[in-house]
Amino acid sequence: MGMSATGHYIGGEWIEGAETFESHNPATGEPLGTFPRGTETDVAAAVEAAGSAFEGWRKLSYIDRAEHLWDVYTELKNRTDELGELVTRECGKEINEGRADIVEAAHMVEWPAGNARHPHGDVVPSEIAAKDSYMRRKPRGVVGCITPWNFPIAIPFWHMAVALVEGNTVVWKPAEQTPKCAHAIAELMIDAGIPDGVFNMVQGYGDTGAALVDHETVDTVLFTGSAEVGQGIASKVGGTPGKLAACEMGGKNAVVVTEHADLDLAVPAAVLSAFKTTGQRCVSAERVIVHADVYDEFKRRFVEAAAIVAIGDPLDGDTFMGPLIEADQRERVLGHNDLAREEGVEVLVDRGELDDDEIPEGHEGGHWTGPFVYETAYDPDLRCIHEEVFGPHVALIPYEGGVERAVELQNSTPYGLAGSIISEDYRQLNYYRDHAELGLAYGNLPCIGAEVQLPFGGVKKSGNGYPSAREIIEAVTERTAWTLNNSPDIELAQGLSAELKTDDQ
Ligand code: ADP
Protein backbone atom coordinates (compact mmCIF):
# COMPACT_ATOMS: atom_id res chain seq x y z
CA MET A 1 0.00 0.00 0.00
CA GLY A 2 1.53 3.25 -1.09
CA MET A 3 1.39 6.72 0.38
CA SER A 4 -1.69 8.77 -0.32
CA ALA A 5 -2.75 12.30 0.62
CA THR A 6 -6.16 12.32 2.18
CA GLY A 7 -8.41 14.75 3.95
CA HIS A 8 -11.11 15.39 6.48
CA TYR A 9 -14.61 14.70 5.21
CA ILE A 10 -16.81 17.70 6.00
CA GLY A 11 -20.21 18.60 4.55
CA GLY A 12 -19.78 16.19 1.65
CA GLU A 13 -16.29 17.35 0.68
CA TRP A 14 -12.73 16.23 1.21
CA ILE A 15 -10.88 19.03 2.99
CA GLU A 16 -7.11 19.34 3.16
CA GLY A 17 -5.29 20.56 6.25
CA ALA A 18 -2.20 22.69 6.72
CA GLU A 19 -0.62 20.43 9.29
CA THR A 20 -0.36 16.70 8.65
CA PHE A 21 0.61 13.47 10.38
CA GLU A 22 1.62 10.02 9.17
CA SER A 23 0.21 6.60 9.81
CA HIS A 24 2.64 3.67 10.19
CA ASN A 25 2.41 -0.09 10.09
CA PRO A 26 3.24 -1.10 13.69
CA ALA A 27 4.75 -4.40 12.55
CA THR A 28 7.32 -2.80 10.25
CA GLY A 29 7.36 0.95 10.82
CA GLU A 30 6.50 1.43 7.13
CA PRO A 31 4.52 4.65 6.43
CA LEU A 32 0.98 4.06 5.19
CA GLY A 33 -0.21 7.55 4.38
CA THR A 34 -0.34 11.23 5.32
CA PHE A 35 -3.44 12.74 6.91
CA PRO A 36 -4.46 16.24 7.98
CA ARG A 37 -4.39 17.10 11.64
CA GLY A 38 -7.75 18.65 12.51
CA THR A 39 -7.95 22.08 14.08
CA GLU A 40 -10.69 23.79 16.07
CA THR A 41 -11.78 25.47 12.82
CA ASP A 42 -12.13 22.10 11.07
CA VAL A 43 -14.17 20.77 13.99
CA ALA A 44 -16.40 23.87 13.94
CA ALA A 45 -16.97 23.47 10.18
CA ALA A 46 -17.87 19.80 10.63
CA VAL A 47 -20.26 20.56 13.49
CA GLU A 48 -21.90 23.27 11.42
CA ALA A 49 -22.31 20.90 8.46
CA ALA A 50 -23.80 18.26 10.75
CA GLY A 51 -26.14 20.83 12.28
CA SER A 52 -27.35 21.99 8.85
CA ALA A 53 -27.97 18.42 7.69
CA PHE A 54 -29.88 17.41 10.82
CA GLU A 55 -33.41 18.57 9.92
CA GLY A 56 -33.32 16.90 6.50
CA TRP A 57 -31.97 13.63 7.89
CA ARG A 58 -34.38 13.38 10.83
CA LYS A 59 -37.31 13.91 8.45
CA LEU A 60 -36.55 10.61 6.69
CA SER A 61 -38.16 7.46 8.04
CA TYR A 62 -36.10 5.08 10.13
CA ILE A 63 -36.29 2.64 7.26
CA ASP A 64 -35.03 5.13 4.67
CA ARG A 65 -32.13 6.05 6.93
CA ALA A 66 -31.34 2.37 7.47
CA GLU A 67 -31.33 1.80 3.71
CA HIS A 68 -27.99 3.67 3.50
CA LEU A 69 -26.61 1.52 6.29
CA TRP A 70 -27.58 -1.67 4.44
CA ASP A 71 -25.34 -0.54 1.60
CA VAL A 72 -22.48 -0.13 4.08
CA TYR A 73 -23.28 -3.58 5.47
CA THR A 74 -23.11 -5.17 2.01
CA GLU A 75 -19.73 -3.56 1.34
CA LEU A 76 -18.37 -4.74 4.70
CA LYS A 77 -19.54 -8.28 3.85
CA ASN A 78 -18.17 -8.22 0.30
CA ARG A 79 -14.84 -6.67 1.27
CA THR A 80 -14.18 -8.43 4.59
CA ASP A 81 -10.81 -9.88 3.55
CA GLU A 82 -9.50 -6.69 1.95
CA LEU A 83 -10.58 -4.44 4.82
CA GLY A 84 -9.40 -7.00 7.38
CA GLU A 85 -5.95 -6.82 5.82
CA LEU A 86 -6.02 -3.03 6.05
CA VAL A 87 -6.84 -3.30 9.77
CA THR A 88 -3.95 -5.71 10.28
CA ARG A 89 -1.54 -3.48 8.39
CA GLU A 90 -2.48 -0.34 10.26
CA CYS A 91 -3.10 -1.60 13.79
CA GLY A 92 -0.99 -4.75 13.90
CA LYS A 93 -3.67 -7.21 15.02
CA GLU A 94 -3.08 -10.66 13.53
CA ILE A 95 -5.05 -11.31 10.37
CA ASN A 96 -7.82 -13.40 11.94
CA GLU A 97 -8.47 -10.53 14.34
CA GLY A 98 -8.23 -7.97 11.55
CA ARG A 99 -10.94 -9.86 9.69
CA ALA A 100 -13.04 -10.25 12.86
CA ASP A 101 -12.96 -6.46 13.20
CA ILE A 102 -14.79 -6.18 9.87
CA VAL A 103 -17.24 -8.97 10.76
CA GLU A 104 -18.02 -7.15 14.01
CA ALA A 105 -18.44 -3.88 12.12
CA ALA A 106 -20.94 -5.59 9.80
CA HIS A 107 -22.86 -6.86 12.83
CA MET A 108 -22.85 -3.38 14.32
CA VAL A 109 -24.42 -2.04 11.13
CA GLU A 110 -26.84 -4.94 10.75
CA TRP A 111 -28.23 -4.53 14.27
CA PRO A 112 -29.54 -0.95 14.02
CA ALA A 113 -30.42 -1.27 10.32
CA GLY A 114 -32.59 -4.30 11.17
CA ASN A 115 -33.87 -2.60 14.29
CA ALA A 116 -35.21 0.23 12.12
CA ARG A 117 -38.20 -2.00 11.28
CA HIS A 118 -38.83 -2.94 14.90
CA PRO A 119 -41.16 -1.04 17.26
CA HIS A 120 -39.56 2.08 18.74
CA GLY A 121 -41.18 3.08 22.00
CA ASP A 122 -44.17 1.95 24.01
CA VAL A 123 -47.92 2.33 24.17
CA VAL A 124 -48.58 3.09 27.83
CA PRO A 125 -51.92 2.75 29.65
CA SER A 126 -53.60 5.77 31.25
CA GLU A 127 -55.85 6.17 34.28
CA ILE A 128 -58.18 8.12 32.02
CA ALA A 129 -59.91 6.01 29.37
CA ALA A 130 -59.95 8.89 26.87
CA LYS A 131 -56.18 9.41 27.01
CA ASP A 132 -53.70 7.68 24.73
CA SER A 133 -50.15 7.72 26.07
CA TYR A 134 -46.97 6.80 24.26
CA MET A 135 -43.26 6.84 24.92
CA ARG A 136 -41.58 8.12 21.77
CA ARG A 137 -37.94 8.80 20.92
CA LYS A 138 -36.37 11.76 19.16
CA PRO A 139 -32.78 12.10 17.90
CA ARG A 140 -30.59 14.37 20.05
CA GLY A 141 -28.98 16.23 17.15
CA VAL A 142 -25.26 16.37 16.37
CA VAL A 143 -23.45 13.45 17.99
CA GLY A 144 -19.66 13.66 18.51
CA CYS A 145 -17.93 10.28 18.26
CA ILE A 146 -14.37 9.67 19.52
CA THR A 147 -12.88 6.25 18.95
CA PRO A 148 -9.68 4.31 19.72
CA TRP A 149 -7.30 2.47 17.37
CA ASN A 150 -7.70 -1.12 18.60
CA PHE A 151 -10.98 -1.84 16.76
CA PRO A 152 -10.51 0.75 14.03
CA ILE A 153 -13.48 -0.30 11.87
CA ALA A 154 -15.79 -1.98 14.41
CA ILE A 155 -15.93 0.63 17.19
CA PRO A 156 -16.71 3.60 14.92
CA PHE A 157 -19.78 1.66 13.79
CA TRP A 158 -20.75 0.91 17.42
CA HIS A 159 -21.13 4.65 17.74
CA MET A 160 -22.24 5.83 14.34
CA ALA A 161 -24.57 3.12 13.02
CA VAL A 162 -27.12 3.52 15.82
CA ALA A 163 -26.70 7.29 16.04
CA LEU A 164 -27.45 7.64 12.30
CA VAL A 165 -30.42 5.26 12.10
CA GLU A 166 -31.96 7.02 15.10
CA GLY A 167 -31.86 10.28 13.10
CA ASN A 168 -28.78 12.05 14.44
CA THR A 169 -25.98 13.47 12.33
CA VAL A 170 -22.39 12.75 13.36
CA VAL A 171 -18.95 14.29 13.60
CA TRP A 172 -16.36 11.59 14.11
CA LYS A 173 -12.80 11.97 15.37
CA PRO A 174 -11.00 8.67 14.65
CA ALA A 175 -7.88 7.50 16.47
CA GLU A 176 -4.65 9.12 15.31
CA GLN A 177 -3.01 5.68 14.99
CA THR A 178 -5.52 4.39 12.39
CA PRO A 179 -6.44 7.24 10.01
CA LYS A 180 -6.27 5.02 6.94
CA CYS A 181 -8.97 2.71 8.32
CA ALA A 182 -10.98 5.85 9.10
CA HIS A 183 -10.55 7.02 5.53
CA ALA A 184 -11.90 3.64 4.32
CA ILE A 185 -14.99 4.10 6.51
CA ALA A 186 -15.59 7.56 5.07
CA GLU A 187 -15.44 6.05 1.58
CA LEU A 188 -18.01 3.41 2.58
CA MET A 189 -20.34 6.15 3.86
CA ILE A 190 -19.92 8.17 0.66
CA ASP A 191 -20.53 5.13 -1.55
CA ALA A 192 -23.71 4.42 0.43
CA GLY A 193 -25.02 7.85 -0.58
CA ILE A 194 -25.36 9.24 2.91
CA PRO A 195 -26.45 12.85 2.34
CA ASP A 196 -23.82 15.59 2.65
CA GLY A 197 -23.24 16.73 6.21
CA VAL A 198 -24.93 13.71 7.82
CA PHE A 199 -21.58 11.98 8.31
CA ASN A 200 -18.47 14.08 8.93
CA MET A 201 -14.98 13.00 9.86
CA VAL A 202 -12.18 15.15 11.25
CA GLN A 203 -8.83 13.38 11.51
CA GLY A 204 -6.37 14.29 14.24
CA TYR A 205 -5.07 13.83 17.76
CA GLY A 206 -6.49 14.32 21.25
CA ASP A 207 -6.73 18.11 20.85
CA THR A 208 -9.08 17.60 17.90
CA GLY A 209 -11.21 15.31 20.08
CA ALA A 210 -11.17 17.90 22.87
CA ALA A 211 -12.39 20.60 20.45
CA LEU A 212 -15.31 18.35 19.54
CA VAL A 213 -16.19 17.71 23.20
CA ASP A 214 -15.99 21.45 23.95
CA HIS A 215 -18.12 22.58 21.02
CA GLU A 216 -21.34 24.10 22.32
CA THR A 217 -23.56 22.55 19.63
CA VAL A 218 -22.39 19.02 20.42
CA ASP A 219 -24.77 17.86 23.16
CA THR A 220 -23.93 14.19 22.90
CA VAL A 221 -20.46 12.66 23.04
CA LEU A 222 -19.78 8.97 22.54
CA PHE A 223 -16.30 7.96 23.64
CA THR A 224 -14.39 4.69 23.69
CA GLY A 225 -10.79 4.80 24.89
CA SER A 226 -8.61 5.13 27.95
CA ALA A 227 -10.01 5.68 31.45
CA GLU A 228 -7.90 8.78 31.85
CA VAL A 229 -9.33 10.56 28.80
CA GLY A 230 -12.84 9.17 29.25
CA GLN A 231 -13.10 10.36 32.83
CA GLY A 232 -11.94 13.81 31.76
CA ILE A 233 -14.65 13.90 29.08
CA ALA A 234 -17.36 12.53 31.41
CA SER A 235 -16.65 15.11 34.08
CA LYS A 236 -16.36 18.00 31.62
CA VAL A 237 -19.60 17.08 29.84
CA GLY A 238 -21.37 16.13 33.07
CA GLY A 239 -20.86 19.68 34.34
CA THR A 240 -22.73 21.20 31.37
CA PRO A 241 -26.54 21.06 31.64
CA GLY A 242 -28.15 19.34 28.65
CA LYS A 243 -24.91 17.65 27.58
CA LEU A 244 -24.41 13.92 27.85
CA ALA A 245 -21.41 11.62 27.42
CA ALA A 246 -21.52 7.84 27.06
CA CYS A 247 -18.04 6.48 27.73
CA GLU A 248 -16.55 3.02 27.55
CA MET A 249 -13.11 2.73 29.05
CA GLY A 250 -10.56 0.17 30.13
CA GLY A 251 -10.26 -2.17 33.07
CA LYS A 252 -7.92 -4.29 35.14
CA ASN A 253 -9.84 -7.37 34.13
CA ALA A 254 -9.49 -10.76 35.79
CA VAL A 255 -10.14 -14.43 35.13
CA VAL A 256 -11.08 -16.38 38.27
CA VAL A 257 -10.15 -20.09 38.32
CA THR A 258 -11.78 -21.90 41.23
CA GLU A 259 -10.94 -25.27 42.81
CA HIS A 260 -13.79 -26.71 40.71
CA ALA A 261 -12.39 -25.52 37.37
CA ASP A 262 -11.75 -27.79 34.43
CA LEU A 263 -8.15 -26.83 33.75
CA ASP A 264 -8.40 -27.97 30.13
CA LEU A 265 -10.79 -25.05 29.72
CA ALA A 266 -9.22 -22.70 32.26
CA VAL A 267 -5.77 -22.55 30.65
CA PRO A 268 -6.86 -21.62 27.11
CA ALA A 269 -9.52 -19.25 28.50
CA ALA A 270 -6.85 -17.40 30.50
CA VAL A 271 -4.32 -17.40 27.62
CA LEU A 272 -6.89 -15.98 25.19
CA SER A 273 -8.03 -13.39 27.73
CA ALA A 274 -4.49 -12.23 28.47
CA PHE A 275 -2.69 -12.37 25.12
CA LYS A 276 -5.17 -12.05 22.26
CA THR A 277 -4.61 -8.69 20.48
CA THR A 278 -1.28 -8.62 22.38
CA GLY A 279 -3.25 -7.66 25.49
CA GLN A 280 -4.56 -4.49 23.85
CA ARG A 281 -8.30 -5.02 24.20
CA CYS A 282 -10.16 -2.97 26.78
CA VAL A 283 -11.43 -6.36 28.02
CA SER A 284 -7.99 -8.09 28.10
CA ALA A 285 -7.20 -9.81 31.41
CA GLU A 286 -4.15 -8.73 33.39
CA ARG A 287 -4.99 -10.78 36.48
CA VAL A 288 -5.68 -14.50 36.90
CA ILE A 289 -7.01 -15.31 40.38
CA VAL A 290 -6.50 -19.03 41.04
CA HIS A 291 -7.56 -21.25 43.95
CA ALA A 292 -4.63 -22.69 45.92
CA ASP A 293 -5.84 -26.29 45.36
CA VAL A 294 -5.30 -26.03 41.58
CA TYR A 295 -2.72 -23.25 41.54
CA ASP A 296 0.46 -25.26 40.92
CA GLU A 297 -0.99 -27.24 38.05
CA PHE A 298 -2.64 -24.17 36.49
CA LYS A 299 0.58 -22.17 36.82
CA ARG A 300 2.65 -24.91 35.18
CA ARG A 301 0.33 -25.11 32.18
CA PHE A 302 -0.23 -21.35 31.82
CA VAL A 303 3.49 -20.58 32.00
CA GLU A 304 4.22 -23.30 29.45
CA ALA A 305 1.73 -21.76 27.03
CA ALA A 306 2.87 -18.16 27.61
CA ALA A 307 6.46 -19.18 26.93
CA ILE A 308 5.62 -20.44 23.44
CA VAL A 309 2.66 -18.45 22.07
CA ALA A 310 3.58 -17.50 18.51
CA ILE A 311 4.66 -13.88 18.08
CA GLY A 312 5.14 -12.87 14.48
CA ASP A 313 4.09 -11.17 11.28
CA PRO A 314 0.42 -10.34 11.84
CA LEU A 315 -0.33 -11.06 8.17
CA ASP A 316 0.81 -14.66 8.69
CA GLY A 317 -2.09 -16.95 9.63
CA ASP A 318 0.11 -18.88 12.10
CA THR A 319 0.75 -15.82 14.27
CA PHE A 320 -1.00 -15.53 17.63
CA MET A 321 0.37 -12.15 18.73
CA GLY A 322 1.32 -9.18 16.55
CA PRO A 323 3.22 -6.08 17.70
CA LEU A 324 2.08 -3.33 20.04
CA ILE A 325 0.54 -0.29 18.38
CA GLU A 326 3.39 2.20 18.74
CA ALA A 327 6.81 2.82 20.26
CA ASP A 328 5.39 4.83 23.20
CA GLN A 329 3.04 2.01 24.06
CA ARG A 330 5.95 -0.44 24.04
CA GLU A 331 7.86 1.84 26.43
CA ARG A 332 4.79 2.00 28.70
CA VAL A 333 4.35 -1.78 28.75
CA LEU A 334 8.03 -2.41 29.47
CA GLY A 335 7.84 0.26 32.18
CA HIS A 336 4.97 -1.62 33.82
CA ASN A 337 6.99 -4.84 33.61
CA ASP A 338 9.86 -3.06 35.39
CA LEU A 339 7.47 -1.69 38.00
CA ALA A 340 6.22 -5.20 38.80
CA ARG A 341 9.83 -6.37 39.19
CA GLU A 342 10.62 -3.43 41.46
CA GLU A 343 7.57 -4.26 43.56
CA GLY A 344 9.16 -7.65 44.24
CA VAL A 345 6.87 -10.05 42.38
CA GLU A 346 8.14 -13.44 41.19
CA VAL A 347 8.59 -13.25 37.42
CA LEU A 348 7.64 -16.52 35.68
CA VAL A 349 7.85 -15.61 31.97
CA ASP A 350 9.66 -12.58 30.65
CA ARG A 351 9.43 -12.12 26.90
CA GLY A 352 9.27 -8.34 27.27
CA GLU A 353 12.44 -7.81 25.24
CA LEU A 354 12.30 -10.41 22.48
CA ASP A 355 15.41 -12.13 21.15
CA ASP A 356 16.39 -11.10 17.62
CA ASP A 357 15.38 -14.49 16.23
CA GLU A 358 11.85 -14.06 17.62
CA ILE A 359 11.28 -10.93 15.53
CA PRO A 360 10.10 -11.82 12.03
CA GLU A 361 12.48 -11.01 9.20
CA GLY A 362 12.00 -7.57 7.69
CA HIS A 363 10.01 -6.46 10.76
CA GLU A 364 12.85 -5.01 12.81
CA GLY A 365 11.10 -1.62 12.81
CA GLY A 366 8.03 -3.06 14.61
CA HIS A 367 7.01 -2.52 18.24
CA TRP A 368 7.59 -6.03 19.51
CA THR A 369 7.06 -7.47 22.93
CA GLY A 370 5.83 -10.79 24.31
CA PRO A 371 4.12 -12.20 27.40
CA PHE A 372 5.24 -11.05 30.83
CA VAL A 373 3.82 -13.35 33.53
CA TYR A 374 4.43 -13.07 37.26
CA GLU A 375 3.02 -14.37 40.51
CA THR A 376 2.28 -12.50 43.68
CA ALA A 377 0.19 -12.86 46.78
CA TYR A 378 -2.64 -10.33 46.82
CA ASP A 379 -1.51 -7.05 48.32
CA PRO A 380 -3.76 -3.96 48.17
CA ASP A 381 -0.70 -1.71 47.87
CA LEU A 382 0.81 -3.32 44.78
CA ARG A 383 0.41 -0.97 41.84
CA CYS A 384 1.13 -3.72 39.28
CA ILE A 385 -2.06 -5.61 40.11
CA HIS A 386 -4.24 -2.47 40.16
CA GLU A 387 -3.09 -0.29 37.24
CA GLU A 388 -4.13 -1.01 33.66
CA VAL A 389 -1.18 -1.77 31.36
CA PHE A 390 -2.88 -2.49 27.99
CA GLY A 391 -0.34 -5.11 27.00
CA PRO A 392 0.55 -8.80 27.49
CA HIS A 393 1.33 -8.33 31.18
CA VAL A 394 -0.43 -10.70 33.57
CA ALA A 395 -0.36 -11.52 37.28
CA LEU A 396 -1.17 -14.95 38.72
CA ILE A 397 -2.70 -14.41 42.15
CA PRO A 398 -3.41 -17.45 44.34
CA TYR A 399 -6.29 -17.39 46.83
CA GLU A 400 -7.65 -19.63 49.55
CA GLY A 401 -11.20 -20.05 50.79
CA GLY A 402 -14.53 -19.85 49.03
CA VAL A 403 -15.63 -18.15 45.83
CA GLU A 404 -16.51 -15.13 47.98
CA ARG A 405 -12.78 -14.50 48.45
CA ALA A 406 -12.12 -14.82 44.71
CA VAL A 407 -14.86 -12.30 43.97
CA GLU A 408 -13.51 -9.95 46.63
CA LEU A 409 -10.15 -10.00 44.82
CA GLN A 410 -11.84 -9.64 41.43
CA ASN A 411 -13.59 -6.51 42.78
CA SER A 412 -10.47 -5.04 44.38
CA THR A 413 -9.78 -2.52 41.59
CA PRO A 414 -11.44 0.78 40.73
CA TYR A 415 -12.53 -0.71 37.38
CA GLY A 416 -15.41 -2.97 36.40
CA LEU A 417 -15.41 -3.81 32.72
CA ALA A 418 -15.02 -7.53 31.94
CA GLY A 419 -14.20 -10.74 33.77
CA SER A 420 -14.76 -14.46 33.74
CA ILE A 421 -15.01 -17.37 36.15
CA ILE A 422 -13.97 -20.92 35.35
CA SER A 423 -15.81 -23.47 37.49
CA GLU A 424 -17.93 -26.60 37.13
CA ASP A 425 -19.93 -25.64 40.26
CA TYR A 426 -23.12 -23.78 39.43
CA ARG A 427 -23.32 -22.17 42.87
CA GLN A 428 -19.91 -20.59 42.38
CA LEU A 429 -20.90 -19.41 38.90
CA ASN A 430 -24.10 -17.85 40.18
CA TYR A 431 -22.37 -16.20 43.14
CA TYR A 432 -19.87 -14.63 40.76
CA ARG A 433 -22.62 -13.55 38.35
CA ASP A 434 -24.44 -11.75 41.17
CA HIS A 435 -21.47 -10.22 43.02
CA ALA A 436 -18.67 -9.51 40.55
CA GLU A 437 -18.72 -5.75 39.86
CA LEU A 438 -18.63 -5.98 36.07
CA GLY A 439 -20.47 -4.83 32.99
CA LEU A 440 -19.45 -7.96 31.04
CA ALA A 441 -19.22 -11.22 32.97
CA TYR A 442 -18.58 -14.68 31.56
CA GLY A 443 -18.73 -18.24 32.90
CA ASN A 444 -16.40 -20.87 31.45
CA LEU A 445 -15.26 -18.58 28.65
CA PRO A 446 -12.48 -16.06 28.12
CA CYS A 447 -13.46 -12.51 29.13
CA ILE A 448 -13.13 -11.33 25.51
CA GLY A 449 -15.35 -11.82 22.47
CA ALA A 450 -18.58 -9.90 23.19
CA GLU A 451 -21.42 -9.91 20.68
CA VAL A 452 -23.21 -6.79 19.50
CA GLN A 453 -26.69 -7.71 20.67
CA LEU A 454 -25.60 -7.53 24.32
CA PRO A 455 -24.86 -4.26 26.07
CA PHE A 456 -21.12 -3.53 26.07
CA GLY A 457 -19.69 -1.36 28.79
CA GLY A 458 -18.51 -1.23 32.36
CA VAL A 459 -19.29 -0.11 35.87
CA LYS A 460 -17.20 1.86 38.40
CA LYS A 461 -14.31 3.64 36.65
CA SER A 462 -14.79 1.62 33.44
CA GLY A 463 -17.60 3.73 32.09
CA ASN A 464 -21.17 4.81 31.80
CA GLY A 465 -23.71 4.83 29.03
CA TYR A 466 -22.62 1.72 27.11
CA PRO A 467 -21.72 3.25 23.71
CA SER A 468 -22.46 0.14 21.63
CA ALA A 469 -25.38 -1.41 19.77
CA ARG A 470 -28.26 -2.08 22.12
CA GLU A 471 -27.94 0.39 24.97
CA ILE A 472 -26.58 3.24 22.91
CA ILE A 473 -30.10 4.14 21.78
CA GLU A 474 -30.55 5.61 25.27
CA ALA A 475 -27.58 7.91 24.70
CA VAL A 476 -28.46 9.19 21.23
CA THR A 477 -32.20 9.76 21.70
CA GLU A 478 -34.44 11.75 23.98
CA ARG A 479 -37.69 10.33 25.21
CA THR A 480 -40.99 12.12 24.85
CA ALA A 481 -43.99 11.00 26.93
CA TRP A 482 -46.74 11.92 24.46
CA THR A 483 -50.35 11.96 25.67
CA LEU A 484 -53.38 12.67 23.50
CA ASN A 485 -56.90 13.33 24.79
CA ASN A 486 -59.68 11.80 22.66
CA SER A 487 -62.51 13.47 24.62
CA PRO A 488 -63.83 17.03 24.20
CA ASP A 489 -63.54 17.35 27.98
CA ILE A 490 -60.43 17.56 30.09
CA GLU A 491 -60.07 14.85 32.69
CA LEU A 492 -56.94 14.68 34.81
CA ALA A 493 -55.21 11.81 36.55
CA GLN A 494 -54.87 11.35 40.33
CA GLY A 495 -58.42 12.68 40.79
CA LEU A 496 -57.05 16.14 40.08
CA SER A 497 -59.89 18.58 39.52
CA ALA A 498 -60.19 20.09 36.04
CA GLU A 499 -62.83 22.54 37.20
CA LEU A 500 -62.00 26.22 36.74
CA LYS A 501 -63.14 27.98 39.91
CA THR A 502 -63.83 31.69 39.71
CA ASP A 503 -64.55 34.38 42.33
CA ASP A 504 -68.09 35.08 41.14
CA GLN A 505 -69.26 31.49 41.67
P1 ADP B 1 -5.84 4.79 23.74
O1 ADP B 1 -4.97 4.64 24.94
O2 ADP B 1 -6.67 3.61 23.41
O3 ADP B 1 -5.17 5.40 22.56
P2 ADP B 1 -7.04 7.37 24.29
O4 ADP B 1 -8.08 7.63 25.33
O5 ADP B 1 -5.74 8.04 24.44
O6 ADP B 1 -6.94 5.80 24.25
O7 ADP B 1 -7.60 7.71 22.86
C1 ADP B 1 -8.90 7.38 22.43
C2 ADP B 1 -9.43 8.49 21.52
O8 ADP B 1 -9.57 9.68 22.30
C3 ADP B 1 -8.50 8.85 20.37
O9 ADP B 1 -9.28 9.16 19.24
C4 ADP B 1 -7.78 10.08 20.90
O10 ADP B 1 -7.27 10.93 19.91
C5 ADP B 1 -8.90 10.76 21.67
N1 ADP B 1 -8.44 11.69 22.71
C6 ADP B 1 -7.27 11.70 23.39
N2 ADP B 1 -7.23 12.71 24.28
C7 ADP B 1 -8.42 13.37 24.17
C8 ADP B 1 -9.02 14.49 24.84
N3 ADP B 1 -8.38 15.14 25.79
N4 ADP B 1 -10.27 14.85 24.48
C9 ADP B 1 -10.95 14.18 23.52
N5 ADP B 1 -10.44 13.13 22.86
C10 ADP B 1 -9.20 12.71 23.17
Residues whose N, C-alpha, C, O or C-beta is under 5 A from the ligand:
A	BS01	ADP	I146 T147 P148 K173 P174 A175 E176 G204 Y205 G206 G209 A210 T224 G225 S226 V229
